[in-house]
Amino acid sequence: MNLITEIRRYSSDIIGEEQLVKMLEKSASEKKPLRVKFGIDPTFPDVHLGHAVPIRLLRLFQEHGHLPVLILGDGTARLGDPTGRNDQRPPLTPEQVEVNAKTYLVQIGKLLDLSKGAAEVRRNTEWFGKMDFFDCLQLAAKSTAARLLERDDFQKRMQANLPVHLHEMMYPLMQGLDSVKVEADVELGGNDQLFNLHMGRQMQEREGQRPQVCITTPLLLGTDGRKMSKTYGNHVGLNASADDMFGKVMSLSDEGMASWFALATRLSTAEIEAQLQGHPREAKDCLARSVVAELHSEEAATAASEEFVRRFQKKEKPSEIPEKQVAAGTYALPGLMKAVGLANSTSEARRLVEGGGVRIDDEVIKDVRHEIMLETGGSSVLMQAGKRRFARISAE
């Protein structure tokens, strides 16, 4: 299978495909790798499988001898890109961005070789941090308000009588300048980034550079069929444990498997078709194993599969249950759940309790006013929240 055929598997659109074919041929004859750019803004601590689709495509180019240029948008993250939102994304402080950026490199490094020489990692404060007000005005002059307002999410907000802020309109120009600065031959991005990728082509032409080829990738939907998002809890984080990752994939609907096989695994088309024609339970196990093996190991995937069968098919408890200790005292159930990490907030804990998703020593508790008394030296309590979260809690 040649590179173009493999690229199409992960692509929605290839803007300049004929150009790309010629560039690849020239690259091979001159033994000069293409510079393939992918930018990601460290706006949250987690990278999930949805983000990983263009990263997989970037790795494909890397495996064929081309140079990934990974841009950590520590400058654009502080501005906030509104893509996919109906309001502006809150800008972050430099400190928040830096914390996130460090975790991104660790997580992306699970899929992409980021060692020196194998990839080029840049931060766009390298150029944005040196710009003054007049440089920003010159950047703004690279396009028109009418052109920028053609962006789909801006159009939707205006139709809904929601504000579009001037600083948000700078984002496509900033992403376009990234392409100029790193002299990208190819830029990758999700299909919601097509406008911004086109801006890079336009700005490169104005600077006398060859316009980049733009390749967009499909959006990988979450386990519940909605857009993958930490807010919905339907995402699979690259830093998730093997058991959690496996369980999340197993919660995917049967209808969603074909897309996940294509975008989240390296199985061949023939292997995928064979799995989809078999039993859905076995196909989903194969899918989950493939995802976990790539991000952890084959051994971890096998162990996660066995643990899943034991817990969810045989209805047994996990082989390892985290031990949590708190100060002696009497606790309201929602507050204790948050304290030991079984819920992200007391409101989430209350919803779980009211929905019958909480067990204490195997007894379902539906009263949010339920209290638990823990004494030093006393016995522990086994708490379960939902299907996957367990903790054995005792007093210090």
RAHU-V737959 format. One record per backbone hydrogen bond with DSSP energy under -0.5 kcal/mol. CO is the residue of the C=O (numbers start at 1). NH is the residue of the N-H. If there is no record, write none. Layout:
CO|NH / CO|NH
This chain:
2|6 / 3|7 / 4|8 / 5|9 / 6|10 / 7|10 / 8|11 / 13|216 / 14|16 / 14|17 / 15|214 / 16|20 / 17|21 / 18|22 / 19|23 / 20|24 / 21|25 / 22|26 / 23|27 / 24|28 / 25|29 / 26|30 / 27|31 / 27|32 / 31|33 / 34|36 / 34|67 / 35|37 / 35|185 / 35|186 / 36|69 / 37|188 / 38|71 / 40|42 / 40|73 / 41|43 / 47|238 / 48|51 / 48|52 / 49|53 / 50|53 / 51|55 / 52|56 / 53|57 / 54|58 / 55|59 / 56|60 / 57|61 / 58|62 / 59|63 / 60|64 / 61|64 / 61|66 / 62|65 / 66|68 / 67|36 / 68|70 / 68|120 / 69|38 / 69|71 / 70|72 / 70|122 / 71|40 / 71|73 / 72|74 / 72|124 / 73|77 / 75|79 / 76|79 / 76|80 / 77|92 / 80|82 / 82|85 / 93|97 / 94|98 / 95|99 / 96|100 / 97|101 / 98|102 / 99|103 / 100|104 / 101|105 / 102|106 / 103|107 / 104|108 / 105|109 / 107|110 / 108|111 / 108|112 / 112|114 / 115|118 / 115|119 / 118|68 / 119|117 / 119|121 / 120|70 / 120|122 / 122|72 / 123|126 / 124|127 / 124|128 / 125|129 / 127|130 / 128|131 / 132|136 / 133|137 / 134|138 / 135|139 / 136|140 / 137|141 / 139|142 / 140|143 / 144|148 / 145|149 / 147|150 / 148|151 / 151|154 / 151|155 / 152|156 / 153|157 / 154|158 / 155|159 / 156|160 / 157|162 / 158|161 / 165|168 / 165|169 / 166|170 / 167|170 / 168|171 / 170|174 / 171|175 / 172|176 / 173|177 / 174|178 / 175|179 / 176|180 / 177|181 / 178|182 / 179|183 / 179|184 / 180|183 / 185|213 / 186|37 / 187|215 / 188|39 / 189|217 / 190|193 / 191|194 / 193|197 / 194|198 / 195|199 / 196|200 / 197|201 / 198|202 / 199|203 / 200|204 / 201|205 / 202|206 / 203|207 / 204|209 / 205|208 / 213|187 / 213|215 / 214|15 / 215|189 / 216|12 / 216|13 / 217|191 / 219|221 / 220|228 / 222|225 / 223|253 / 226|222 / 229|233 / 229|234 / 234|223 / 235|237 / 236|49 / 237|240 / 241|245 / 242|246 / 243|247 / 244|248 / 245|249 / 246|250 / 247|251 / 248|251 / 249|252 / 253|256 / 254|257 / 256|260 / 257|261 / 258|262 / 259|263 / 260|264 / 261|265 / 268|272 / 269|273 / 270|274 / 271|275 / 272|276 / 273|277 / 275|278 / 279|283 / 280|284 / 281|285 / 282|286 / 283|287 / 284|288 / 285|289 / 286|290 / 287|291 / 288|292 / 289|293 / 290|294 / 291|295 / 292|296 / 297|301 / 298|302 / 299|303 / 300|304 / 301|305 / 302|306 / 303|307 / 304|308 / 305|309 / 306|310 / 307|311 / 308|312 / 308|313 / 309|313 / 309|314 / 310|316 / 322|324 / 322|392 / 324|394 / 326|396 / 329|374 / 331|372 / 332|336 / 333|337 / 334|338 / 335|339 / 336|340 / 337|342 / 337|343 / 338|341 / 345|349 / 346|350 / 347|351 / 348|352 / 349|353 / 350|354 / 351|355 / 352|357 / 353|356 / 357|386 / 358|365 / 359|384 / 360|363 / 362|364 / 363|360 / 364|366 / 366|368 / 367|370 / 368|334 / 370|333 / 372|331 / 372|374 / 374|329 / 375|378 / 375|395 / 381|383 / 381|393 / 382|361 / 383|391 / 384|359 / 384|386 / 385|389 / 388|390 / 389|385 / 391|383 / 391|393 / 392|324 / 393|381 / 394|326 / 395|377
